[in-house]
Amino acid sequence: GCSNVDSESQKNSGLQLRATAAGGGTDTVVSAQILVGDKITGTRVELSGGDELRASIDGQEKKLVESKDLVSDIHYRGTYAGDSSGKEINIAFKRTSEASLTANKVAMPAAFAITAPAANAATSRATGFEVKWDPAAADGTVTISISGSCISAFTKSVSDSVSYTVPANELKPLPKPDAGVAIESCTADISVSRSSKGSIDPGWGEGGSFSATQSRKVNVTTNP
């Protein structure tokens, strides 16, 4: 549901943290949500009574500001300049009546660039095409996502080894509408993202998670 509870009335033992950091090339967005109860049906917590969430990257500390999305889902956000490549990101839940929970951290994955296909390049679904990024990471995976108005969404986790070839006919056109003609070509958004998992303060009674994702995007034209 959409009901929220005030943080000042809550003990740490019943709380969990859900936090993310997203590096997109020009900035890093840190987002955190506190919930009461279990991971699936938890109730959102609104900070009150002097409680606050603060995040720091490289010694630059900011108070995270309340933000609500379309369904009044409360979370707290802060935006930092730069992609934070390789840096440690910390979130502290500073409390007035309970112990503060400050040992929440994640390492932002290393930055990279998509080197192929070029922006606005024409790609063919029938022959397939190569997605390249540089530099590769020493280990781990990247997630490649491709979406567009004329194709079915495609997502695949692949080895972080500088390139992945989208096989011929792997991208599927959307079925033809009942009336009219199928749209065969459109702009497709290719995203390559690298993620890491962090650690959270043991004081969160219901646990939680803190992850970081470094992503890059390029738009191309997808043709039959």
N, C-alpha and C positions, 0 to 999 in steps of 0.2 A: 504494500500500500504506500500511500504518499505521506503518512504521518511521520513526524520527526520527534526525537526526544532531545532535551537539553543535556549537554555534556556534564554540567555541574552536578546533576543528580545521579551520575553513573560511576560505578567503581571500575577500575582497570580490569578486574577479573572477568567482567562480562563483555569487554570490548574487543573488537578486531580492527586491524588496519588493512585497507586496500590502497596501494599507492603505485603510481607509474611515473616514469620520466620518459619523455619523447624528444629525441633530437632529430630535427628535420633539415639540418644544413645551416639555417640562419639563426635558429634559436632553440632553446630547450624549454619544454613545458613540463612542470612538475605538478601532478594532480594527486590529491589524497582524499580518502573517504573513510570515516570511522563508522562502524556499525555495532549495534548491540545484538548479541545472539549469534546464531550460526551463519555459515557462509551463504546459504541459499535464501533464507527468509529474513535475514537481519534487518533491523530498523535503522534508518539513517540517523546520525547524531549531528545536532547543530551545536556549534561551540558557544558556550555561555559562561558567565561567572569568572571571566578573566582567562579561561582556557584558550590556548591558541596553538596552531600548527605553524612551525617555521621550517624552512628548507634552506640548506646552504650548499653551494658549489664553489670549491676553491676559496673558501673564506668569505664569499659574498652571500650574506644571509638575508632572507626576506620572509616576511609574514605572508602565509598563503591566504588568499582572499576568497571569501565565499562566492560560489557560483552555482546557479541552478539551471538544469537543462529543461527541455520541454515538458518533462513529466515531474517537474519540481524535485528532481533527484539532486540532493545537496552534495557538492564536493568543494574542495578548496584548491585553488590553483595559483601558481606563480610562474612567470615567464622570465627567462634569463637569456642574455645575448650569447650567441655562439652555440655550437653543437655539442659542447662538453665532452668531446672525444677523449675516452680513456680516464675521465675524471670520476672521483667518488662523489656521490650525491647523498646528502644526509637529510633526514626529516626528524624533527623533534616535536613531540606533543608536550607542550609546556602546560603544567596543571597547577592550580592554586590549592586544591584541597586533597589531592592524591599525589602519589609520586609521579614525576614527569617521566615520559617514555622517550628516551633520546637515542637509543642504539638501533636506529633504522637506517640502513645504508645499502647502496647498490653502485656498481661500477658501470658507467656508460660505455657501451661497446665503441670500438674505434670507428672513426669516420671513414667514408669511402665515397667514390663517385661512380655513377653509371656511365660507362664509356661506350656502350652500344646497346640497343640501336640509338642513333642520333635523334634529337628532338624533331618531331614532325616527320620522321622517316616513314616511308610506305612499307608495310610488312604484309607478307602473304600467309594466310592460314594453310594453304595447300602445300607450301614448301617448308613451312616452319622458319624459325629465325633464332639467332643467338642473342642472349642477354649477357652483357659483360659488365663487371664492376672491378674497381681497383682502389686500394690494394685488398687482397684476400686476407682473411684472418688465419691464424696458425691452425685453428681447429674450429669445430662447431658447424652450425648450419645457418643459412639465410632462408627467409621465406619470400618467394616471388609470387606476387598477386597481379593479375591482369583483369581489368574490367572495362566495359564499354557498353553503349546502348544497343549494339547489334550482336553482342556475343554473350554466351553464358560465362559467369564469373569463373576464373581459374586461380587456384592457390596451390602452391607446392613448396614443401620444405626440401632444400637441396644442400649438398655439401658446399661450404664456403670456400670455393676454389677458383674464383675469378670468372667463371662463365657457366652458363646453362643454356642448352639448346632446347627451345620449345619445339617438340616434334611436329612433323607434318600432321595437319588435321587434328591436333590436340585442342586447339581453340575451336569451339563449336558455335556456329551461328545460331541466333535465337530462331525458334520455329516461325514459319510464316504466319502472320495473323489470319484469322478466319476470312476477313475481307481485306483485300489489298495485297500489296507486294512486300516481300521481306526486304528489310534494309540490309544491303550487303556490306557496305563500308561505313565506318564511323571512327571517331577518335577513341583510342584505347589508352587507358592509364596503366603504366607498368610501374609497380612499386617493388623495391628490394629492401628488406629490413633484416636487421641483425639484433638479436635480443639477449639479455642476460638476467639472471635471477639474483636478487640481493638477500639480505637477512633482516629480520625484524627483532625488536626488543622482546626479551622473554616475558616482560611484564604484561603484554597483551594476552589476557586470559583466553580469548577465543582465536588467537593466532592471527593469520593474515598473510599478506604477500607484498613485496616491493620489487617491481621489475623495471628494466630500462630497455628502450628500443631505439636504435639508430636507423632511420629510413631515408631513402632517396626515391624520387619519382621522375618519370619521363613520359611525355605524351607522344604517341605515334598514331599513324592511320593504319587500321586493320582492314585488309581487303581479302576477298575470297582466295 
